[in-house]
Amino acid sequence: MKKKRLVLIGNGMAGVRTIEEILKIDRDLFDITIFGSEPHPNYNRIALSTVLQGNTSINDITLNDWEWYKNNGIHLFAGETVIKIDKDQKVVQTDKGRTVQYDKLIIATGSKPFILQIPGADKKGVTAFRDIQDCERMIEYAKKYKKAAVIGGGLLGLEAARGLLNLGMEVNVIHIYKYLMERQLDSTASSMLQSELEKQGMNFLLEKETAEIIGDDHVKGIRFKDGTEIEADLVVMAVGIRPNVQLAKESGINVNRGIVVNDYLETNVPNIYAVGECAEHRGIVYGLVAPLYEQGKVLAETVCGIKGSPYKGSVVSTQLKVSGVDVFSAGEFMEQKGANSIKIYDEFRGIYKKVVLRNERIVGAVLFGETSEGRKLLNKINQKEKISETFQVSLFQTNTANTDGMIAAEMADNEIVCGCNGVTKGAICKAIVEGGLKSVEEVRNSTNASRSCGGCKSLVTELLEYTLGEEFDLYAMKETICSCTTLSRDEVIAEIKEKKLKNIKEVMNVLGWKNREGCSKCRPALNYYLGMLYPSEYEDEAESRFVNERLHANIQNNGTYSVVPRMYGGVTTAEQLRKIADVAEKFNVPMIKLTGGQRIDLLGVKKDDLPKVWAELGMPSGYAYGKALRTVKTCVGKQFCRFGTQDSTKLGIELEKKFERLNTPHKVKMAVSACPRNCAESGIKDIGIVGVDGGWEMYVGGNGGTHLRAGDLLCKVKSDEEVIEMAAAFLQYYRETAQYLERTSKWVERMGLEHIREVIFDPDNRKQLIDRIEETLAATKDPWEEIVKDEEKQQKLFGDLLAKVPVKG
């Protein structure tokens, strides 16, 4: 039977969740094509704030990676936008001239950020906060500027403000209303939230209406309608979103505020459906993920020819953590005529509870500071349950700790645990028992619980403990490498050693990987662990590395690449500079920039030009993309500086030449300063060396990124040789015991400085560590020499990759 052609316009959360539900019903019913305007696989937009705040990476918030589309036979066109729907011919056309026919068409174009139409809104330094590109733009601005203004005091604005604070910026939050988050909180809860956020460093300008963004080409500040002004280098607009309906409107599909749909998510045009933030159901457009997922489930059945339960709308609830503060709201939480409320306000403990009642039934609630009852209240609202005589007493009780599985044990099976995905306690417990699930990650993959905002993760953990009993301690809290396996990092390495496994495929087959091809999380990790264990035997698997590492260049937001040749210790020559200038001219490099690591960055190189650029430079790569030694920053040292006590440049060059190309769990940066003035910023590097009278001080575990951490003093030594020896031992112990993608700053905190000292200060241990790192260094190869000498090897290194690597991944 020939498959029907299903096209999805929009690669976001609502649309792809609908596809997931369709695959559950019948995997073989449709030939599926998805178009997404962003050059990324499906990701969790709710978690963008955690990327901005530095808590996660883009890979961490990916919901369905590139392999998922491939494994499910889905044709994904990322970075490609549908610009026309011919509903008569049943054809869609994209901005790249592609035309695809459909039998069924789902429009899930989501929303667009609302940009205030005020003078200066088009200046550089003004951005929305809606997608990955916005997030990356804000991170880059934070590296150059210090003053930020966020227009909008809703949830998105506050998350953006928290992220910018983490990035070291001063932040003003501007809001036109009297209090923050007016759609989710009442005035009391909002006032409590504002007080907490002010303690964190946010400054609020309430009841302020922006009249103009001032500055020349770049934003310099904001002028308000009352005539007052503030300075700002970056302006983030977070004033709301609008359904993205232009395509539907131009195609003759019925549009009001959103694309009008019935209870089965059908538009007025046969075989065309809409779901998510672009859809309007019974006059309402939903912006939270839970209603969108409810819609997706109904639409999946509709598209598959099953007219099941219709979508009747959703009771909107919000349970989230705003900058570390727990808040919850649901239903009609503002008092209205015919309703009254029960309120509890504990100023000392920072707890506020309000339940709104009508005809003895709960119709809405607001919780602040203590939100564990939120799911129970939402269940009562949905069930239209009358309150009991003991309800008010229970409301006054505060859960100070979730011990002995009390919350999990008391929950009814039909109570919702994961509001975003509509997963009940009963569904989770059943999945744990029937599927033999042992970890939160396994529960998430099986049921979707905790997959979106993550707010229910602690309750899912508690349900595991409640269901597994004694087995819980053994399994549930174990951090697995990824969802493809139940094994932790240490268990995988132990199995590799014991069974003498020598390649990635072998590891996956022998250790029972659920996904036979692995995923973007485990393949790079296994590639690193095997290389670390068998340095002279293991052949590095290029296809298991991240895209930047495979192409030996950093991808930029426009699809071009950044090339950074190595300059040992930040020292260069006139000959190198001429080469760089010649290459930049020949390949029309749009920007040449000095980096913070004392090197030169060629920005905007086309992907196809990468092999030729490297060949003509004839310089080794600076590994600006690698999980390896990046740079060794140096000051000019005693050779030129009148304050210098040591030859920092010489030692920096020796360290960089010694450890370049050494694969490590995460990027490693070093610095050597000739005196305690610390001009090379040695105090915030993975390994920082500072010259003192008679020798060197060595600092480790520093981090100059979003999680700023000063390095710990490891030891003092007298000679350059001792510095190299201690650095080698430290690096090898880090290589052997760190989790993949764990920075030295986190590793030092986890392992403990004293323990690390005990290991590497012991002469026998140190010698063994140094012997192992020397074996690894002896086996490292420099691909750059091959590139320069042999055109065939150029093609071998780059040819296949240039053809098959996606623009971003």
N, C-alpha and C positions, 0 to 999 in steps of 0.2 A: 504494500500500500504506500503510495507516494505521500511524503510528509507535507503538511500545510506549512506555508511560509509565515512566520511570526516576526515582525519587526518591532523593536522597542526603541523609542526616541528618548534618550536620557539614560545615563549609566549611574544614576544616583541610588540612594538607599531604598526608596519606595519602588522604583521600577525593577531593580534587580531582585528585591525581595519577592515581587510578584513572579519573576522568572523562577526563583528557587521553589516557590509553592507549585508552579506548573510542573517542574521537574519531579516533584514528589508525587503528583497525580499521574503523570504519564510522560516518561522520558523520551518516548519515541513518537510523540504526536506532532511535534513541530521541528522545522528547520529554523533555528533562532538566529537573528541578526540584531546586534545592539550598536547604536551610535552614541558616543559620548563626546561632548565638546572639550572636556579636559583630557590631557594626555596621560591619564592614570587609570588603573583598574578601579573597581568600586571600593570606596573608602568610607569610613565612619565620620561624617561631617560634624557630628556632635562632639567628637574628640579632638577637633582642630585646635581648641584652646589648650589642650595638653601638649600639643606640638609647640605652639607659641610659647608656652610656659617652660618648655625645655624638659618636660617629664617623659615624653615619648618621641619617637621618630615617625616619619610618614609611613614607613614599613609596618610599624606597630599598629597603625590605625586602619590598615588595609583589611577590608572584610572578605573580599574574594580576589586572590592574586591572579596573575596572568595564566597560571597553570589551571585554575578553576575553569576558566572559559574554554581552554583547550580540552580539558578532560570531559567537559559536558558538550563538546561539539558546537560551541557558540562562536559565531563570527563577530568579533569585537573590532570596531573601528574607533579607536580612541583618538582624541584630538581632531575629530571630524564632526561637523555640525549639519544637521538636516535643515535645509532652507526652503523646501517646498514639498507639499503633499498634494499629489494629484489623486483626489478621492474617486474620480471616475475610472481612471486607468489602474488604480490601486498601486501607485508607484511613489516612492520618496526620492528626493534628489538632495545631494549634499553640496557643501561649499567647495568640495574638491572634484565636482563634476560626476560623482558616482550616482548611479540610479539603481535602486533595488525594489523589486516587486514584493507585495505582501498579500496575504489572505486575511490576516488579522494585524491590526496596528495598535500599539499602546503608546500613548503620549505621556511621558513622565518627565517633562522639562523643568519641573521644580519651580524655584523662585529666583528673582533677581534682587540684589540689594537695592534699597531705595537710597538714591543719592540726592541730597538737598539741592534744589535748583537755585543756588545763590551765587553771587559774584565770587570768583576765585575757586570754585569747586573743581576746576580743571587744572589747577596748579600741580606741579610736582610736589610730592609729599602728602597728597590727599589719597586715601585708599579706603576701600570697604574691607570687611572681614567676613568673607563668605567661602573662600576656597583655598586650596593649597598655595596658589600663586600669591594671594593676598598675605597669607601667613609668611611665606618666604620673603616677600617685599618688606614686611614689618620687621622681620629679624635683621635684614640688611640695613634698614634705616637706623635701627637701634645701635648698630656698630659705629655710626657716624654722628648721630645726634642725641640730645639729652632730654628735650622737652616734647612731651606728647600730649595731645588733647583727644579725648574720645567723646564724640557727640552721640549721646544715647545712653540712658541709664537703665536699659533693660538687661536681660540676661547676657546677651551677646556682647554688649558694651562693657559690662563688668568683667566678663571673661577676657576680653581684649585688654582691659586696663590691668588686670592681674598679670597677664603675660608680659606686658610692657614694663611693669614694675620688676618682674623677674629678669628682664633684659637690661635693667639698670637705668631705666628712664624715669623722669619725673612725670607724673600723670595727673591731669585734670579731667574729671568726668563732667560733661555738660548735659543737663537734662531739662527739658522744657516743663516737666510736671513738678508737683510739690514734693513727690517722694519717688524712690527708686522702685523698679520692677512692679509698677502699678497693675500690670496684667496678672501677676502671680501672687502678689502679697497685698495685705491691707496696710494702712498707715503705721500701725504699731510694729508689725514685723519688719516693715521697710525701715523704720527709724532704728530698730535694733541692728539690722544688717548694715546700715550706713555707719553706725558707731564702730562696728567691728572692722569694716573696711577702712575707715579713717585711721584706725590703729595700725593697719598694715601699710599705710603710706599713701592711700588715694586721697585726692582732694576733690570735693564736690561743689559744683556751681549749679544749684537748682533754680527752677523757674527762670532759666536763661534761654533766650531765643537767638540763634546765630543769624547775623545779618550779612556777614561777609568774611571770606577768608582772605587775609591780607598778605602781601609780599609781592615780589616781582615775578620771576619765573618760578621760584620755589616758595612754598608757604613759609611765612614768618610769624603768623599769629592769627587770632580770631577777633573780630569786632562784633559785639552784640547789639541788639536793637535798642538797649538802654544807653548805648554810647560807650560802655566800658570795653576794655580790650585785655587779652592775655597773649603771651608769647607762646609759640608752638613751632617746632620743626617738622612734626608729623601730626596729621589730623586723620583720625579713623572715624568713618561714618558708620554708626551701628544704630540707625534710626528705624529700622524695619525692613521688611521684604515685600515684594509684590509678585503675584503669580506670573510666571513666564508664559504668556498666552499668545504672543504675537504670531507665531507660526500657525496655531490653530485658527486664529482670527482671520489671517490671510487665506486660509484654506476653506473658509466657509463653514467652520464648525461653530456651534452655538457657544458664545462666550459672554459672561457677565463680568463679575470680578475675576472669576476663574473659569476654566472650561466646564460647562454645565454637564453634570452626569446624573443618572438616576441611581436607584438603590443597588444596581448591579454594575455600576461604574461605566455604563454605556453612554456615549455621546448621542447627539441627534443624527449622526451619520452611521449607517450600518457597518459593523466590523471595525469601528474605531472606538477606542476606549481611552480614558484618562485616569490617572492615579497620582496621589501624592499632593505636594504643595501647589501644583498647577490646577488641581481639580476643585470644583465647587459643588458640594452636595447639600441639598436642601438649604441653599443660601449661605452655607458656611464653608470657608476655606481653612483647613487645618495646617498648623505649622509644626506640631510636635510629632515625634516619630511613632508613638503608639497608635494613634488613629490611622496613620499612613500604612502601617503594617496590617491593621485590621482590614483596610480597604484592599490591600494586596492579596489577602487570603480570599476575599469574596471575588475579586476580579479573576484570580487564577481559575477558580471553579467556573466562572462565566465563560472565559476564553476556551476552556476545555469542554464546554457544552453541558456543564452541570449547573442547573439553576438551583443552588442550595439556599441557605439562609441569606437574605438580603442584608446589605449594610444600612443600618438605621441611624448612623451618627455615633459620636463618642462622647462620653463624659471626660472632659479634658482634665488631666492631673499632671502635676509636676513634682517630682522628687529629685532633688539635686543638691550638689555641694557647690556653693558659690564662694570661691576663694577660701575653701576650708570650712565654710559655715553651712550646716545642714538646714535646708528649708523644704517645705512640702506645702502644696495647695491642690485643691480639687473642687470641681463643681462650682456652686454659687457661694463663694466665700465672702462676698460683700453683703451686709444686711440689707434686705429689701422689705417692702411692705408685706405683711403677713408672715414674716420670719423673725425669729429671735435667736440668740446665741448664748453659748456657754464659753466663758473666757477664763484662762488661767495665765497669770503673768508673774513669773519668778525672776525679778531683776537680778538678784544675787547670782543665780546660776545661769542666767541668760537663756531662759526657757519661756516660750510663749505658745499657748495652745488656744485655738478658737474653733468651735464647731457650730455651724449654722443649722438651725432646725426649722422645719415647716410641717405642721400637722404631726408632730412627734417623730418625724423622720429626718434623718440627716441628709441635707442637700449640698453641703459644702464644708470645707475645713481649711485652716491654715495652721501649720506647725513651724516653729522656729527653734533651732538648737537641739531639740529632741524629737526625732521624726520616725521612731521605730513603729509607731501606731499608724503611720500613713497608709500602708497597704490594707490594713484592717478597716480603716475609715473609708477608703475607696471602695472596698468590697461592700460595705454597708450602703454607700451611696448608690452603687450599681444595682444592688438587690432591693433597694427602696425599703430597707428594713426598719421597723420601729425600734426605738431605743429602749433598752431595759432599765429597770430601776437602779441597777448597779452600774450603769454606763458612766454616770458622772463620777462615781467613786474611782472607777478604773482610769478615767481620764486624768485624775489628779496624781496617779502613780507615775513615777518616772523610772525608766529603765536605765540604771547607771552602768550596767554591764550585761552583755548577752551571755550569761553563763549557763552551763548544763543544758544547752539546747532548748531553753525555756520557750523562746519565741517560736521556734520551729515546731516544738511539741504541741503548743497550744493552737497553732494555725489549723483551720479547716482545710480539707483537701482542695476545695474549690477556691481558696483565697489566692489572689494574684501575688506572685513573688516578683516577677519581672514585668513591670508596667509597660515598658517600651514594646515588648514582644508578646505580651498577654500570656505568659507562662505561669501556670498554677503550681502550688505545692505538690498536688497529686501527680501532675505530669512529670515533675522533676524526680520525685521519689520513685515513680514507676520506671523512669529511664535509668535511674541509678541501679535499681534491682535487676531489671531485665537486660540492661546493656552492660552490667558489670563495671559501671563507671566509678573511677577512683579519685578524680581531681576536678577542680572547677573548670579547667580548660576542656575536659571531656564532656562535662555537663553542658557547657556553652556550645560546643560543636554539635551535640546531640539535640538540644532543645531550644537553642538560641538565648537562653536565660543569661543575662549579664553581657550580651554581645554588643549592646548599643552604648548606653551611657555608663554602664558599669556600676551604677549605684546599688544594685542588689547583690553584688559579689559576696559581701560578708554573710548575707542570709543564705545564699547558695552554699557557701562553705559550711554554715551551720546545719543545713539540710543534709549535707554529706555526712557530717558527724552524727546527726540524728539517725540517719538511715544505715550507715555502715557500722556504727558502734565501735567495737575495739579495733576494727580494721582501719578506722579513720587515721589514727596516728601514724600508721605505717605508710599510707598512700596519699591521703588527701592534700597535705600541705607540701608535697614534693613538687619542685619546679621542674617540669619536663623541658626538654630542648624545644619542642614545638608540639602541635596537636597530632603530628604523624606518629608519635611514639609515647609510651608511658614511662620511658626511661629518662632519668636526669642526666646532666652533663657527666657527673662522676661515674654513673653506672655505664653510660655509653663508652667512656674511655676505658673503664675496667674490662668491659666485654671485648673491645677492640684488641686490647693487650692479650687477654686470656685466649681468645679465639684466633689471634694473629690475622685479623681482617685488614686488608691492604688497599681497598678502594671503596668509594662511596656506594656503588651498587651492591657490593658484597655486604657492607654494613647494614644496608636497608633490608636486604633479603634475609640475612641470617638473624637479625634482631627483630624481624617481624614488623617492619614499617607498615602502617595502615595505608598510606599513599605510596605506592611503589616508586613513584618518581620523586618523592620528597616535596619540599616546598621552598619558598624563598628564604625561609628562616633557618631550616636545618641544613640545606645543602652547603651554604657558605661555612656554617659552623663545622660540619663534618670534614669539609675540605681543609679547614685550618687544623682541626685536631689530628687528622691523619698526617698532615705535613709536619706538625710539631712532634708527633710520636716517631715518624720514620723519615727524618730529614734527608737522608741520602738515598732512600729507596722510592719514596712516594713521588709520583709525577702529578704536579699540580693540575687540577681540573679547571680550566679557564671558564667553562660554561657554568660552573658553580660559584663563580665570583659575582659580586655586584657589578652592574653595568659600568660604572665609572672605572672600576679596576680592570674590567675586560678591555675597555677602550683606552686605558692609560690616560684618561683626561676626565675632568669634572664637567658633567652636563649642566647647562645653564637654563634659565627659565624660558628661553626662546628656541631651545633645541640645538643651539651651537655648543661648543666645548671650550674649556679653559685648559691651556697647556702651560705647565710650570716646570721648566728645566731646573736641575739641582745646581745650587751654588753653595759649595761647602763652606759652612760657617758664615754664610752671607757675603763671602768674598768672591769677586769676579775679576775679569781682565778686559782690556780693551778689545781683544780678539773675540771674546764671548759676546760682548755688547754689540760688536759689528755684525756677528752672525744673527743675533736676535733681531737687530734692526733690519737686516736684509730679508729675513724670513717674514717679518711683520709687513714689510712693503710688498713682497712678492705675493703673499696670500691675503692681502687687504685686511689685515687684522684690525678690527675697529677700535680696540682699546688695549693699551699696554700699561699695566699697573704694578707698582711696587707693593708687595704683600707685607703683612705684619711679621712674616717669618724671614724677612730679608732676602727676598727673591723677586724675580720678575715674572708676572703673569700675563700671558697672551690670551685675551678674552675675545670670544666670538669666532673661534675657528670652526669651519664647517666640518661635519663628520667625515666627509669623503676626503678631506685634505689632511687628516690626522697622520697617516703614515708618512706622507711627503714632508710635513712640517717637522716630525721627529727626525727623519733622515737628514734633512738639510741643517737642522740645528746641530746634530752630531754631539749632543750633550746628554748625559744621563737624566732620567726622569727624577723630578723632585718628589714623586709619590704623594702629591697633594691630595690624591683620591684614595690612598691606600690605608689598610689596616697594618701599618708599618711605621717605621721612623719617618716622620715628616721633615722636621727641620731641627737644626741645632743653632739657635740664635746666639750671637756673640756680641760683646762690646769690642772696642778697638784694643783694649788691654794695655799692658805696661809698655808695649812697643811704641805707642804714640801718646797715651793719656797720662797726664801728670799725676793722677790719683791712683792709677792701676798698680796693683801689687803682684799680679801674675800675668802670664801670657795666655789670655783667654781665647784669642783667635786661633792660636796653634792647637790648643787642647780641643776646641770646638770642632775644628777640621778633622782632627784625629778621631774623635767620637763619631762624627758623621760618616767618615769613610769606613770606620770599623763596622757600624751597625746598619748602614743603608741596605735596603731590600730585605731586612729581617722581618718576617711576618709575625705580627703580634695580635692579641685578641682585639685590640682597638688601636686607633691612631696613637702615636707616642710623639711628644714634643720635648726637646731638651733646650737648655740654655746654659751658657757659661759667662759669668760676670767676673771681671778682674778684681773687683773690690766690693765691700759691703754697700756701696752706692747702688749696686744691682741694676745697672743700665740695661741689661739684657732680660730683665724681668724673670730671673731664675726662681723666684719664690712661688711662681704659679705655673710651673711646668711639671710634666711627669717625672723628669729628672732635672734638677736645677743645681748648678755648681757655682759656688761663690768663693772668690779668692780672698784669703785672709793672710796675715803675716805668717809665713812658714808653712803654708799649705792651702788646702781647699776644704770648704764645708759642702756636704752633699745633702740636698733636700729631695724628697720623693712624694708623689701623690698629689701634686698641685694641679689646679685646673683653672684656666682663665676664661672658661665659657660661661654659660648661663648659670651654672651651679659653681660659683666662684669658691675656690678652696685654696688656702695657703698650704704649701708643701711642708711636710714634717722633716725635721733634721734627722737624717739617718746616721751620719757619722762625720768625723773629720779625718782627713788623710793628708799625707805630706807630699806625695808625688803625683805626676800625671798618670803614671803606670797604675798606681793604686786606685785612682778615679776610674780608669777603664776597667780594672778588675772588678771593683764593687758594682759598677754599672752593669757589667756583663752578668754577674750573679743575680742582681736584682731583676734584670730583664728576663732572664731565663726562668726564675722562680715565678714571675708574673705570667710568662708564657705557659707554664705547666699547670698553674692552679687557678687562673682566672676563667670566668665564664666568657664565652665568645661575645664580643661587643660590650665588655665591662671595662670601663676606663680605670687607670691606676688609682684615681682618686677614690672611686667606690671600692676597689679591690683592697687598698690599704686600710680603709675603714672596716671592711668586712673581716680581713685576716688579722688586723691588729699590728701596729708598728713593732711592738715588742716581739711578737712571734716572728715577723719577717727578719728582724735583727738576729734573733736566735739562730735562724736557719742560715743566713748568709754570713754571719760572723764566725760560724764554726768552720775552721780551716778545711776539714774533710768535705763537708757539704758544699762549701764554696768551690772547691776544686772540681767536684763532680758537676756542679751547675755550669761552670766555665767550660769544662770539657764538652758538655752537651751543646752549649751554644756555639762553640767552635766547630763542632761537627755540622751544625745547621748552617753556619756562615760559609763553611767550605763548600756546601752543596748548593748555595744560592747562585743563580745565574743572572747575568745582566742582559736582558733582551735588547737593550739599546745598542750594544755593540753589533748585534746581528742586524738590526735595522739599518745601521749606517753602512755595513759592509755588503749586504746581500739583498737584492730586490726580491728574490724568491722567498726569502724568510720574512720580508716585509709583508708580502701577500699572505703568507702562512699565519703570521701573527694577527693581521688585521682583516684580511679579505672576507672570511666567513662571517666574522663578527659584524662588519659593516653592513652585511646583507641581512642578518637575521636579528640583530639586537633592536628592540623597540626603542622609540625615542626616549621614553622614561620607564623605569622599572625598578 
